[in-house]
Amino acid sequence: MKLDPKFLTHETKGEHYIISTNDTKFKGIVKNNSTAAFIVECLKSDTTQGAVVDKILARYTGVDRGTVEQDVAEVIDKLRSIGAIEE
């Protein structure tokens, strides 16, 4: 799976956004926190949910795998709901 290229990412002044283009059903902007932005960055290339979890665990300390798995699943589900994920 990966981020649909019809969705653009932008970062300004520490704020992270996903912006839909005219070619998508979802019309709008999604503001992400830093963790969601990291997940979106991982999704810019073809990957798996498990690989994203592993990357987060490698980057952040003091987090447990179960919580990370749940958070990654939630972000990916939200991205799917707006059509931003290519399977």
N, C-alpha and C positions, 0 to 999 in steps of 0.2 A: 504494500500500500504506500501511497505517497500523497503529498499535497497537490491538489489540482492546480495546474499552472494558471488557470483563470482567476485564481485568488492570489493577490499580491501581498507581500509583507512589507512593513515599514516600521522603522524605529526612529523616534525623535525625542530628545530630552529624556531618555530613559523610559519612554512609553512605547509599548509594542502593539502593533495593529495588524489585522488581516483585512484586506480591502477587496471586495468583490468587483469584478469587471462587468461590463454590459452583457457578457455571454453567460451569465449565471442566473439561476432562478432566485437565489438569495440576493437581495439588493441592500447592501449596507456595509458597515464597518464593525469589526469585532475587536475590542480592546482586551489584551492578554496581560496577565501578570507575568513575572519573569520565568516561572516554571512552565506555564503554558507556552510562552514564547520559545523556550528551549525545546519543548516537544515539537512545536511547529517547525523549528529549524531542523530537527532530526527527520521530519517528514518531507523535507525538500528533496531527498533522494529516496529511492525505493527501500523500504525497511519493514520490519515486523514490530508488533507491539512489544514483544519480549526484548528485542534489541533496543528499543527506546527506554524501557525500564532499566536495562543493563547500563546504558549510557548515563542515566540519571544517578544510579547507584554509584557509578564511578566518579561522577562529578561532585555529588553532595555527600557529606558525612552526617552520621547521626540519624539517618532515616531507615525505616525498615522496609523490606521488600513488599510486604502486603499492602502497606499504605501507598507506596509508589505505584504498584500495579493498579490499585483502585483509582488513583489520581490520573494515571495515564489513560486508563479505560474511559474515564469520565470525559477527559478532554477530547479524545478521539471520537467518542460517541457524539459529542456536541458538534465537532467538525463534520462528521457524517450527516448529522441532521440538517446542516445547511448546504450539503453537497460539496464540501471542500476536500473530500478524500476520494482518490482514485484507488480502486482495489486492484 
